[in-house]
Amino acid sequence: MTDTPPVQAYRGSLEKLIAKIGEARGFDLGNYRRAYIERRIAARLRTVGLHSYRQYADLLDEDPREYDELIGTITINVTDFFRDKVVWSHLRPILKEMIAAKRVGRSRALRVWSAGCATGEEPYSIAMLLLDLLGDHAKDFVVSVTASDLDSDVLEVARQGVYERERLRHIPPSYQVRFLQQVGEGRFEMAPEVKRLVRFQKLSLFEPAPFRVMDLIMCRNVFIYFDRDQQVRVLENFWNSLARGGYLVLGRSEKLAPEMAARFEAIVGRERIYRRPSRA
């Protein structure tokens, strides 16, 4: 007799399990595609050798640490410093132009949001690039990089800002000299001037416009977890969080829903770099 996959055999109790996880950890699995959640929970069932959602609920009661394992499986924190070199090659002149415009304008605030920041490589990359571009004028600006994620464990890693040598391979050599400090054999910590710019926060992207007048929002490789309606909800929040003329960067495999694409300007469409029009 062939074993029936747990996802098919125990579909009826999945809603109770989702509600249990939400009540225990405040983690709303309803914000993810149903098929994706089924696959991720099925993966945990196989790992722990269980065969039903009911058994898994009992395990969560017996060993609450399993909640963290499940959340880590669902969020799949894959990131890297300066991930996707082409994207950063386009961001550099965009930020350089933005800084020049602010120098002649009234606002000297630079606000960036790294949404789905995982272990911090992306927001620290942004902070290093901004410090490089500002140079001696850094003291003239108020720079803030807000980095958010739902996973408390990866946020704690990010706050520490300590990484193994192999994680640093895509950081330009000059940045490694300027922005990194060795703290042990093969371990390096982000310099204080970089860490001061970045603030980490546990946050759901479905919360209504948690920030305002952001100059840049980066949310790459996160939309793969959401269905179309959920993507529109998040994009609406991004729209409301962006300053007029602010930029949005998505992952290369992601794109704007049609109803939102009509509102954004495609700056580098192939690399999913968009702009909220100055008059919108």
N, C-alpha and C positions, 0 to 999 in steps of 0.2 A: 504494500500500500504506500502511495506517495504522500509525503507530508504536505499539508496545505500551508502555504505561507501565512504567518500570523496576521499580516495585514488583511488578508481575505477572510480568515477564519473568525477573527474577533473584532470585526469592524464595529459591531453594535455597541461595544463598551468604550470606544475611543473617545467619545464626547465626555464621558465621566472622567477619563484619565486627563484629558486636556483641561477640564475644569479644576481638577485636583492640583495640577501643576501651576495653574494660574493663581489659585488661592494660596498655595504654599510659598511661591516665589515671586508672584506678581509678574509672571512671564506669560504674556498673552499669545498663545500659539494660534489663536484665531487670526492673527495678522500675517500668517504664512500660508502659502498654497497647501491645500489639504493633502494632495498627493505627495508633496515634499515631506510634510510632517509624518505621514504614514511610513515613508521609506526610512526616515531618520530613526523613528521609534523602533521600527523593525530591525534596524541595524543594532540598536542597543539590546533588543531582545535576544538576538543571535549571540551577541558578545557575552551576555550574562547567563545564557543557557536557559531562557524562559520561553514560554509558548503562548502566553496570552496577556492581554492588557491588564486583566485582573491580577495576575501573578506579579506583573511589573509594578502595579500600584502598591501591592503588599511589600515589595522590595523597597520602594521609596519610603514607606513607613519604617521599615527595619533599618535602612541605611540611607539617611538623608543626603549623604555625599553623592548618591547616584543622581540627584537633581543636577549637580554641577557637571557630571559626566554627560548627561543628556543635553543640557544647554550648550555645552561645548560642542557636542556632535551636531546640533542644529545650526549653530552659528558659523561653524567651520572657519576659524580665523586664519586665513591665508593672506599674508601681506609681505611687503618688503620695502626697504628704503628706495626711494626714487623708482618705484615700480613702473614699468612701461616707459622707457627712456624717451620715446617720441612725444608722449604727453607732456613730460617735463620740459622738453625742448620748446614746446608751444607755450607753456605756462610762463616761462622765463620772460619773454618779451611782453606778454600780457601784464604781468605784475610790474615790470619795469615801467611800462606806460602808465599804469595805475598810480604808481608812486610819484611819477613826474607830474601827473594831473593834480594829485593831492598837495604837492609842494607849492603849486601856484594857486591852489584853492584855499578854502577856509578850514576844511577838515583835515586833520593830521592823524586820524584814526584808521587803522588797517585791521579789519575783522575777517577771520577765516573760520569756517566750520568744517571739520573732518568728520563726516557722519559714517559710523561703522568703522571706527579707528583701529579695532583689534588691539594688538600689542604696542601700538604707538609709532610704528615706523613712518606712516604717512604724515601725521601732524608734525613729527620732528623733522621730516624732510622739508615740509613747508616752512617751518621756523628757520631752518638753516638757510634756505634759499632767500627768504625775506631779509635775514641779517646780512647776507652777502650783497643783495641788491641795495640795501639801505646804506651800507658802509658807514662812513663817519656821520651820516645824518640819522642813524638809528635813534639817537637821543631826542630827536625832534618829533618822533612819531610815537603814538600809543598803539602798540601791536598786540593783538590777542588772537590766539589760535585755540578755538574750542574743539575738543575731541570727545566724541560720544560713542558709546557702545552699550549693549544690553548685558554683556558678560562681565560680571564683577571680577572674575579671576584675571581676565586679560587686561582689564583696566588697572589692576594692581601692578601687573608686570610693566605696563606702559608708564605708570607714575614713577616707578623706580628708574626707568630709562637706562637699564644695564643690559648689554647684549654681548653674545659670543662673537668672536672675531669673524667667523664665517658669515654672520648676518650683515656685516658691514661692506660686503664686496662691491655693492653698487654705489656707495658713497664716494664722490670724487676725492682723490688723494688730498687736495688742498683743504677740503672740508674736514677730512679725518684729522688732519693736523690741528685745525683751528677749533673744531667743535667736539672733539672726543677726548676723554681722559681715561688712561688705563687704570683699572681698579683691581686687577688680579691677573693670574696667568690666562691670557687669551680672552679676557673680559674687559669691556670698555663701557664707560658711562657718558651720557650726553652732558656737555658742559653746562654750568649753571645759567649762562646767558641764553642758551637754547631752552632749557627746562622752564625758565621764568616766563617764557612767552606762551606756554601750552598749559591749558586747564582741562583736566579729564573729568567727565561727567557720565553717570549712568542715565540713559535716556532712550525712550522709545521714539522712533521716527514718526509715529502716528499721533504724538501729542501736537495739538494745534500750534503752529508757528512758535516754537520755544524761544527763538532768537529773532532779532530785528536788524535791519540794515547791514547784513553781511555782504562783504565785498566779493567773497568767493566761497562756494560750497563744493566740497569734493565728496562724492558718494559713489564709490566705484565697486562694482561686483557685489552689490547688495540687493539690487532689484531682482536677481535670479530667484530670491526666496519668495517674492510677492506675485500675486496674480495681477491682472491689468487694473482692476478697480482699486486694489491696494496701492499700486504704483501711482495712480492718479492722485490718491489722497496724500501720499508723501510728496509728490511733485507740487501739489497745491501748497503744502506747508513750506517747501523750499521757495516757491514763488513769493510767498508772503514774508519769508525770512530774508530774502535778498534785497539789497539796496537797488534802486533804479540804476541800471548800468552794471549790476553785479553779475558774476559769472557762475555757472554751474558745470561741473565736470562729472560725467558718469563713466562707467566701465565701457570698454570698447564693444563688448557683446551686448550692451544694453542700448536702448533708445527711448526717446520720449513717446508717450502715448499721443496719438493724433490730436486729441483735444488740447493737449499741452504744447505740442510742437508748434501749433499756430501762434502761440503766445511768446515763445522764445525765439531769439535769433541764433541760427547755427553759425558759430564762428569758425570752428574746425570740425565739420560734421563727421568726418571719418574717425576722429578721435573723441567724439562725443563731448565737445566743448561748446557750451551754449551761453547766451547772454540775455539777461532781462533788459529789454529796451529802456533807454533813458527816460522815455516819456510814458512808460507803461506802469 
